Amino acid sequence: MSVESAITDAFNGIEVKDVVHGGRHKFNLHPIKVERSQGHARAVGQISHQLRFRTDDQVRFEVIKRPGQEASIEELSISRGGLGRMVGLDQDVSDFIGKEIDGSWEGACRDIVVRIAARL
């Protein structure tokens, strides 16, 4: 499934699994909650970066669209899973090992959030 189709489904309350973006990285897009009031729109959601045989990385985001402005990403936080979390390694060591094993996936995930912001 394409990233654009997955975003559409997530806005419609459907969880989408196995979305490939950024080469070899797979993501799960969880349903996006949208609140609208007084011309403002707020989207809150979560994306899981799939990892084999390990706990997935979790990305939480909040996007705000104010009247007359482009949508902005107000929050983007990462809770890392992976091998380091499973064995209780220091966060810096865990991040280093994760990048060596899985490569850099954060840019692909940020691109998905930017696309979500553009749709809001």
Summary of the structure (lengths in Angstrom):
residues: 120
radius of gyration: 15.1
end to end distance: 20.6
largest distance: 47.9
contacts: 354
relative contact order: 0.20
helix: 34%
strand: 34%
